[in-house]
Amino acid sequence: MYSRDVFIGHASEDKATHARPLYDALNRLGLSVSLDEAEVQDGESLSKSVGRALAVLRSSSCS
C-alpha cells in the first residue's frame, strides 16, 4: 500500500497563502505530501475523500 507522510486538508481560501507554501516546503524536505485537491474525486463526499487520504498516512494525529 502506498503511504504518505503528511496530508494537508485546508479551507479553499487558505490554499494560496498557507496550504500550497506548506506543501512545497515539506516536499523540499523530502516528505511525501498529499494536498486535498489531489485526493478529492469528482462526485465524492469530502468526508470520504479525507478518510481515504488519512488511511494511507504512515501515522496520524487529530486535534
C-alpha atoms as one frame of an Amber mdcrd trajectory, in Angstrom:
protein
   0.000   0.000   0.000   1.276   3.470  -0.915   1.721   5.708   2.103   2.199
   9.400   2.703   3.973  11.246   5.489   1.601  14.229   5.565  -1.926  15.028
   4.392  -2.853  18.712   4.153  -6.549  19.487   4.350  -7.494  23.141   4.166
 -10.192  25.705   3.519 -10.204  26.825  -0.112  -9.416  30.415   0.873  -6.199
  29.212   2.566  -4.817  27.329  -0.430  -2.585  30.041  -1.897  -1.426  31.592
   1.361  -0.996  28.533   3.597  -1.592  25.111   2.079   0.420  25.405  -1.149
   3.510  27.005   0.505   3.413  24.338   3.243   3.078  21.592   0.624   6.059
  22.960  -1.326   8.240  23.340   1.785   7.515  19.818   3.034   8.237  18.372
  -0.409  11.600  20.174  -0.467  12.400  18.475   2.843  11.790  15.109   1.199
   8.440  14.274   2.763   5.694  12.552   0.821   2.841  15.046   0.963  -0.752
  14.859  -0.201  -2.747  18.024  -0.717  -6.504  17.518  -0.529  -7.062  18.874
  -4.045  -5.278  15.809  -5.405  -7.296  13.392  -3.269 -10.869  14.585  -3.817
 -12.541  12.812  -6.724 -15.451  14.276  -8.684 -18.753  13.478  -7.003 -17.115
  12.062  -3.870 -18.081  13.362  -0.444 -15.451  15.364   1.399 -15.540  13.068
   4.421 -14.993  10.001   2.233 -12.068  11.539   0.342 -10.391  12.779   3.528
 -10.933   9.397   5.173  -9.311   7.682   2.200  -6.340  10.073   2.334  -5.896
   9.585   6.083  -5.971   5.813   5.674  -2.642   5.854   3.826  -0.737   8.059
   6.262   2.220   6.406   7.948   0.833   7.707  11.251  -1.846  10.210  12.164
  -2.866  12.566  14.910  -6.001  14.679  15.083  -6.615  17.546  17.445
